[in-house]
Amino acid sequence: MGICNVTPDSFSDGGDHAEAPAAIAAARRMIADGADIIDIGGESTRPGAKPVDPAEEMGRVLPVIRELAAADLGGGTGQRPQISIDTMHARTAEAALSAGADIVNDVSGGLADPDLLRVCAQAAVPVCLMHWGKQQWSDQLRSKQQWSEEHLGKGQPRGEGHADEIVAEVRDGLLRRVDAALGVGVQKKNIILDPGIGFAKSAADNWALLAALDELVALGFPLLLGASRKRFLTALRPGPDGNPGTPQSADSATAATSALAAAAGVWAVRVHNVAPSRAAVDVAHCIATGSGPEVPEGWRARRG
């Protein structure tokens, strides 16, 4: 799943694809690099980002979705990569589905706008429900635009045995969102789960969740993993000043995470740089199956 943020303020690529033509070109590059799904979002969820009105959000994402849905991106096969709309707003989700989106990806898990789950149920489309720490969802919070780090959270230090604690918290929280989705008519086969790596979680929490991917996969729902370029990965290779590197510096670590996620049975990985993670996932698949593409006879490696 390639990330296409049509925003001016996303943490990694904010401003790179803020206009529809740039976003469409970026999506095409990700498809060429091997993306099976393009996740299009018009609202940043980085710490400190301000909420975006659904009308503004739709103005950003709908032109991109319409063009990608209408384009022949399947190389003449009649098939195209799926389009996911990354939104917490029911109005945006409904409009995006009408424009050609196939999947709804809600980082609030249906808590920010309860009508979103009803939209997904009525449209009978897949919806991804993410776990977002102890986020306080309320109309008052959103209307006052108080999405500060106080509310988004940085993850709180946990005592000994914290790994079991965070895994249980995420597992139970996701299952509550599953119950909510089923309760409004979303079909079980259309529910995807996301542990919410980096959302109101500490680095220790993130590593504990990655170590427990098999346990989360065992819940029986497709699992989406979004660890791409998160700060806990940039901290692995700090810069000369000792601080975490740039988001882009974590692309190799992201690819390693993608390979391990694929080996654990994760349904999809959500990444900014598609090519290295596509290769990593392919390698994991070849190792798991014990087979891969044949090397053409007579082929010689290029010498650079």
BALODREN-244030 format. One record per residue (C-alpha): residue in three letters; x, y, z; residue number from 1. Coordinates in steps of 0.1 Angstrom, whole numbers. Example, Ala and Ser with C-alpha at 12.3 -4.5 7.8 and 13.67 -1.06 7.14 Angstrom:
BALODREN-244030
+---------+-------+-------+-------+-----+
: residuo :    c1 :    c2 :    c3 : num :
+---------+-------+-------+-------+-----+
:     ala :   123 :   -45 :    78 :   1 :
:     ser :   137 :   -11 :    71 :   2 :
+---------+-------+-------+-------+-----+
//
This chain:
BALODREN-244030
+---------+-------+-------+-------+-----+
: residuo :    c1 :    c2 :    c3 : num :
+---------+-------+-------+-------+-----+
:     met :     0 :     0 :     0 :   1 :
:     gly :    16 :    33 :   -12 :   2 :
:     ile :     9 :    64 :     8 :   3 :
:     cys :    -3 :    94 :   -12 :   4 :
:     asn :    -8 :   124 :    11 :   5 :
:     val :   -25 :   153 :    -6 :   6 :
:     thr :   -16 :   176 :    22 :   7 :
:     pro :     7 :   205 :    30 :   8 :
:     asp :    17 :   193 :    65 :   9 :
:     ser :    21 :   155 :    67 :  10 :
:     phe :    52 :   145 :    87 :  11 :
:     ser :    72 :   129 :    59 :  12 :
:     asp :    59 :   141 :    25 :  13 :
:     gly :    38 :   171 :    35 :  14 :
:     gly :    37 :   195 :     6 :  15 :
:     asp :    52 :   171 :   -20 :  16 :
:     his :    18 :   161 :   -33 :  17 :
:     ala :    -4 :   190 :   -21 :  18 :
:     glu :   -18 :   196 :   -56 :  19 :
:     ala :   -38 :   170 :   -76 :  20 :
:     pro :   -13 :   167 :  -105 :  21 :
:     ala :    16 :   160 :   -82 :  22 :
:     ala :    -4 :   135 :   -62 :  23 :
:     ile :   -15 :   117 :   -94 :  24 :
:     ala :    20 :   115 :  -107 :  25 :
:     ala :    32 :   102 :   -73 :  26 :
:     ala :     5 :    75 :   -73 :  27 :
:     arg :    15 :    64 :  -108 :  28 :
:     arg :    51 :    60 :   -97 :  29 :
:     met :    41 :    40 :   -67 :  30 :
:     ile :    20 :    17 :   -89 :  31 :
:     ala :    50 :    13 :  -112 :  32 :
:     asp :    71 :     4 :   -82 :  33 :
:     gly :    47 :   -24 :   -72 :  34 :
:     ala :    20 :    -9 :   -51 :  35 :
:     asp :   -12 :   -30 :   -51 :  36 :
:     ile :   -32 :    -3 :   -32 :  37 :
:     ile :   -29 :    35 :   -32 :  38 :
:     asp :   -39 :    51 :     1 :  39 :
:     ile :   -50 :    87 :    -5 :  40 :
:     gly :   -54 :   111 :    24 :  41 :
:     gly :   -62 :   148 :    27 :  42 :
:     glu :   -57 :   154 :    64 :  43 :
:     ser :   -25 :   151 :    83 :  44 :
:     thr :   -25 :   131 :   116 :  45 :
:     arg :    10 :   141 :   127 :  46 :
:     pro :    12 :   154 :   163 :  47 :
:     gly :     1 :   190 :   164 :  48 :
:     ala :   -17 :   189 :   130 :  49 :
:     lys :   -50 :   208 :   129 :  50 :
:     pro :   -83 :   191 :   118 :  51 :
:     val :   -94 :   197 :    82 :  52 :
:     asp :  -130 :   204 :    74 :  53 :
:     pro :  -146 :   176 :    53 :  54 :
:     ala :  -152 :   201 :    24 :  55 :
:     glu :  -116 :   210 :    22 :  56 :
:     glu :  -105 :   174 :    26 :  57 :
:     met :  -128 :   164 :    -3 :  58 :
:     gly :  -114 :   192 :   -24 :  59 :
:     arg :   -80 :   177 :   -20 :  60 :
:     val :   -86 :   140 :   -25 :  61 :
:     leu :  -116 :   136 :   -49 :  62 :
:     pro :   -98 :   149 :   -81 :  63 :
:     val :   -70 :   124 :   -74 :  64 :
:     ile :   -94 :    95 :   -68 :  65 :
:     arg :  -115 :   103 :   -99 :  66 :
:     glu :   -85 :   104 :  -122 :  67 :
:     leu :   -68 :    73 :  -108 :  68 :
:     ala :  -101 :    54 :  -109 :  69 :
:     ala :  -107 :    63 :  -146 :  70 :
:     ala :   -71 :    58 :  -158 :  71 :
:     asp :   -59 :    25 :  -173 :  72 :
:     leu :   -33 :    16 :  -147 :  73 :
:     gly :   -35 :   -21 :  -152 :  74 :
:     gly :   -14 :   -22 :  -183 :  75 :
:     gly :   -44 :   -31 :  -205 :  76 :
:     thr :   -55 :   -60 :  -183 :  77 :
:     gly :   -87 :   -42 :  -173 :  78 :
:     gln :   -75 :   -45 :  -137 :  79 :
:     arg :   -62 :   -16 :  -116 :  80 :
:     pro :   -46 :   -12 :   -82 :  81 :
:     gln :   -72 :    -6 :   -55 :  82 :
:     ile :   -78 :    29 :   -41 :  83 :
:     ser :   -81 :    35 :    -4 :  84 :
:     ile :   -94 :    67 :    11 :  85 :
:     asp :   -76 :    77 :    44 :  86 :
:     thr :  -103 :    97 :    63 :  87 :
:     met :  -121 :   100 :    96 :  88 :
:     his :  -151 :   118 :    80 :  89 :
:     ala :  -182 :    99 :    69 :  90 :
:     arg :  -190 :   126 :    42 :  91 :
:     thr :  -155 :   123 :    27 :  92 :
:     ala :  -157 :    85 :    28 :  93 :
:     glu :  -190 :    85 :    10 :  94 :
:     ala :  -179 :   109 :   -16 :  95 :
:     ala :  -146 :    90 :   -22 :  96 :
:     leu :  -164 :    57 :   -27 :  97 :
:     ser :  -187 :    74 :   -52 :  98 :
:     ala :  -156 :    88 :   -70 :  99 :
:     gly :  -141 :    53 :   -73 : 100 :
:     ala :  -124 :    44 :   -40 : 101 :
:     asp :  -125 :     7 :   -30 : 102 :
:     ile :  -115 :     8 :     7 : 103 :
:     val :  -119 :    32 :    37 : 104 :
:     asn :   -90 :    36 :    60 : 105 :
:     asp :  -100 :    53 :    93 : 106 :
:     val :   -72 :    59 :   118 : 107 :
:     ser :   -98 :    66 :   145 : 108 :
:     gly :  -114 :    32 :   141 : 109 :
:     gly :  -148 :    48 :   136 : 110 :
:     leu :  -146 :    69 :   168 : 111 :
:     ala :  -141 :   103 :   153 : 112 :
:     asp :  -173 :   101 :   132 : 113 :
:     pro :  -196 :    72 :   141 : 114 :
:     asp :  -215 :    76 :   108 : 115 :
:     leu :  -184 :    65 :    89 : 116 :
:     leu :  -190 :    28 :    99 : 117 :
:     arg :  -226 :    31 :    87 : 118 :
:     val :  -214 :    44 :    53 : 119 :
:     cys :  -191 :    15 :    50 : 120 :
:     ala :  -218 :    -9 :    60 : 121 :
:     gln :  -243 :     5 :    34 : 122 :
:     ala :  -216 :     4 :     6 : 123 :
:     ala :  -205 :   -31 :    16 : 124 :
:     val :  -168 :   -21 :    13 : 125 :
:     pro :  -137 :   -30 :    33 : 126 :
:     val :  -129 :    -7 :    62 : 127 :
:     cys :   -97 :    -5 :    81 : 128 :
:     leu :  -100 :     1 :   118 : 129 :
:     met :   -69 :    14 :   136 : 130 :
:     his :   -60 :    16 :   173 : 131 :
:     trp :   -51 :    51 :   184 : 132 :
:     gly :   -39 :    49 :   220 : 133 :
:     lys :   -61 :    67 :   245 : 134 :
:     gln :   -72 :    94 :   220 : 135 :
:     gln :  -101 :   114 :   233 : 136 :
:     trp :  -127 :   116 :   205 : 137 :
:     ser :  -153 :   143 :   209 : 138 :
:     asp :  -170 :   169 :   188 : 139 :
:     gln :  -158 :   195 :   213 : 140 :
:     leu :  -121 :   184 :   209 : 141 :
:     arg :  -123 :   186 :   171 : 142 :
:     ser :  -142 :   219 :   169 : 143 :
:     lys :  -116 :   236 :   191 : 144 :
:     gln :   -88 :   222 :   169 : 145 :
:     gln :   -70 :   210 :   200 : 146 :
:     trp :   -50 :   182 :   184 : 147 :
:     ser :   -19 :   189 :   204 : 148 :
:     glu :     5 :   163 :   215 : 149 :
:     glu :   -13 :   163 :   248 : 150 :
:     his :   -42 :   147 :   230 : 151 :
:     leu :   -24 :   127 :   204 : 152 :
:     gly :    -1 :   114 :   230 : 153 :
:     lys :    35 :   102 :   228 : 154 :
:     gly :    29 :    69 :   246 : 155 :
:     gln :    34 :    66 :   283 : 156 :
:     pro :    63 :    47 :   299 : 157 :
:     arg :    51 :    13 :   312 : 158 :
:     gly :    65 :    -8 :   340 : 159 :
:     glu :    80 :   -42 :   339 : 160 :
:     gly :    59 :   -65 :   316 : 161 :
:     his :    48 :   -36 :   295 : 162 :
:     ala :    50 :   -57 :   263 : 163 :
:     asp :    22 :   -79 :   274 : 164 :
:     glu :     3 :   -49 :   286 : 165 :
:     ile :     4 :   -29 :   253 : 166 :
:     val :    -4 :   -60 :   232 : 167 :
:     ala :   -34 :   -67 :   253 : 168 :
:     glu :   -45 :   -31 :   252 : 169 :
:     val :   -43 :   -30 :   214 : 170 :
:     arg :   -59 :   -64 :   209 : 171 :
:     asp :   -88 :   -56 :   232 : 172 :
:     gly :   -93 :   -21 :   217 : 173 :
:     leu :   -94 :   -34 :   182 : 174 :
:     leu :  -119 :   -61 :   191 : 175 :
:     arg :  -141 :   -34 :   206 : 176 :
:     arg :  -140 :   -16 :   173 : 177 :
:     val :  -148 :   -48 :   155 : 178 :
:     asp :  -179 :   -52 :   177 : 179 :
:     ala :  -189 :   -16 :   169 : 180 :
:     ala :  -185 :   -22 :   132 : 181 :
:     leu :  -205 :   -54 :   132 : 182 :
:     gly :  -232 :   -37 :   153 : 183 :
:     val :  -240 :   -13 :   125 : 184 :
:     gly :  -239 :   -39 :    97 : 185 :
:     val :  -203 :   -40 :    85 : 186 :
:     gln :  -197 :   -75 :    73 : 187 :
:     lys :  -169 :   -94 :    91 : 188 :
:     lys :  -152 :  -102 :    58 : 189 :
:     asn :  -149 :   -64 :    52 : 190 :
:     ile :  -130 :   -56 :    84 : 191 :
:     ile :   -93 :   -49 :    84 : 192 :
:     leu :   -74 :   -41 :   116 : 193 :
:     asp :   -43 :   -19 :   122 : 194 :
:     pro :   -24 :   -18 :   155 : 195 :
:     gly :   -16 :    19 :   150 : 196 :
:     ile :    22 :    19 :   152 : 197 :
:     gly :    34 :    53 :   164 : 198 :
:     phe :    -1 :    66 :   174 : 199 :
:     ala :     0 :    75 :   211 : 200 :
:     lys :    26 :    48 :   216 : 201 :
:     ser :    62 :    48 :   229 : 202 :
:     ala :    91 :    33 :   210 : 203 :
:     ala :    89 :     4 :   234 : 204 :
:     asp :    52 :    -1 :   227 : 205 :
:     asn :    59 :    -1 :   189 : 206 :
:     trp :    86 :   -27 :   192 : 207 :
:     ala :    65 :   -49 :   215 : 208 :
:     leu :    36 :   -48 :   189 : 209 :
:     leu :    60 :   -57 :   161 : 210 :
:     ala :    72 :   -86 :   181 : 211 :
:     ala :    35 :   -97 :   186 : 212 :
:     leu :    23 :   -95 :   150 : 213 :
:     asp :    16 :  -132 :   149 : 214 :
:     glu :    -7 :  -128 :   179 : 215 :
:     leu :   -26 :   -99 :   162 : 216 :
:     val :   -28 :  -118 :   129 : 217 :
:     ala :   -43 :  -147 :   149 : 218 :
:     leu :   -74 :  -125 :   156 : 219 :
:     gly :   -86 :  -136 :   122 : 220 :
:     phe :   -88 :  -103 :   104 : 221 :
:     pro :   -65 :   -89 :    77 : 222 :
:     leu :   -39 :   -68 :    94 : 223 :
:     leu :   -25 :   -36 :    80 : 224 :
:     leu :     9 :   -23 :    93 : 225 :
:     gly :    19 :    13 :    90 : 226 :
:     ala :    54 :    17 :   105 : 227 :
:     ser :    69 :    35 :    75 : 228 :
:     arg :    94 :    63 :    85 : 229 :
:     lys :    81 :    65 :   120 : 230 :
:     arg :   104 :    81 :   145 : 231 :
:     phe :   113 :    49 :   164 : 232 :
:     leu :   128 :    36 :   132 : 233 :
:     thr :   147 :    68 :   124 : 234 :
:     ala :   162 :    65 :   159 : 235 :
:     leu :   180 :    33 :   149 : 236 :
:     arg :   205 :    54 :   129 : 237 :
:     pro :   208 :    88 :   145 : 238 :
:     gly :   223 :   117 :   126 : 239 :
:     pro :   257 :   133 :   134 : 240 :
:     asp :   240 :   154 :   161 : 241 :
:     gly :   227 :   123 :   179 : 242 :
:     asn :   191 :   130 :   171 : 243 :
:     pro :   169 :   107 :   150 : 244 :
:     gly :   176 :   109 :   113 : 245 :
:     thr :   152 :   122 :    86 : 246 :
:     pro :   120 :   103 :    79 : 247 :
:     gln :   136 :    92 :    46 : 248 :
:     ser :   166 :    78 :    64 : 249 :
:     ala :   143 :    51 :    78 : 250 :
:     asp :   134 :    36 :    44 : 251 :
:     ser :   158 :     6 :    48 : 252 :
:     ala :   145 :    -1 :    83 : 253 :
:     thr :   109 :     2 :    69 : 254 :
:     ala :   117 :   -24 :    43 : 255 :
:     ala :   131 :   -47 :    69 : 256 :
:     thr :    99 :   -43 :    89 : 257 :
:     ser :    79 :   -50 :    58 : 258 :
:     ala :    97 :   -83 :    52 : 259 :
:     leu :    92 :   -94 :    88 : 260 :
:     ala :    55 :   -83 :    87 : 261 :
:     ala :    50 :  -103 :    55 : 262 :
:     ala :    66 :  -134 :    71 : 263 :
:     ala :    42 :  -130 :   101 : 264 :
:     gly :    12 :  -131 :    78 : 265 :
:     val :     3 :   -94 :    77 : 266 :
:     trp :   -21 :   -85 :    49 : 267 :
:     ala :    -5 :   -53 :    38 : 268 :
:     val :    22 :   -27 :    47 : 269 :
:     arg :    15 :    10 :    43 : 270 :
:     val :    47 :    27 :    31 : 271 :
:     his :    60 :    60 :    16 : 272 :
:     asn :    87 :    44 :    -5 : 273 :
:     val :    72 :    15 :   -23 : 274 :
:     ala :   101 :    -1 :   -42 : 275 :
:     pro :   123 :   -13 :   -13 : 276 :
:     ser :    93 :   -26 :     6 : 277 :
:     arg :    79 :   -43 :   -25 : 278 :
:     ala :   112 :   -61 :   -29 : 279 :
:     ala :   114 :   -70 :     8 : 280 :
:     val :    79 :   -85 :     8 : 281 :
:     asp :    86 :  -104 :   -24 : 282 :
:     val :   118 :  -119 :    -8 : 283 :
:     ala :    98 :  -129 :    23 : 284 :
:     his :    72 :  -146 :     1 : 285 :
:     cys :    99 :  -165 :   -19 : 286 :
:     ile :   115 :  -177 :    14 : 287 :
:     ala :    82 :  -187 :    28 : 288 :
:     thr :    73 :  -207 :    -3 : 289 :
:     gly :   108 :  -220 :   -11 : 290 :
:     ser :   105 :  -208 :   -46 : 291 :
:     gly :   110 :  -177 :   -68 : 292 :
:     pro :   115 :  -165 :  -103 : 293 :
:     glu :   141 :  -182 :  -125 : 294 :
:     val :   171 :  -163 :  -136 : 295 :
:     pro :   171 :  -160 :  -174 : 296 :
:     glu :   197 :  -183 :  -191 : 297 :
:     gly :   228 :  -164 :  -201 : 298 :
:     trp :   220 :  -134 :  -180 : 299 :
:     arg :   250 :  -116 :  -166 : 300 :
:     ala :   250 :   -90 :  -138 : 301 :
:     arg :   257 :   -55 :  -148 : 302 :
:     arg :   289 :   -40 :  -135 : 303 :
:     gly :   286 :    -5 :  -123 : 304 :
+---------+-------+-------+-------+-----+
//
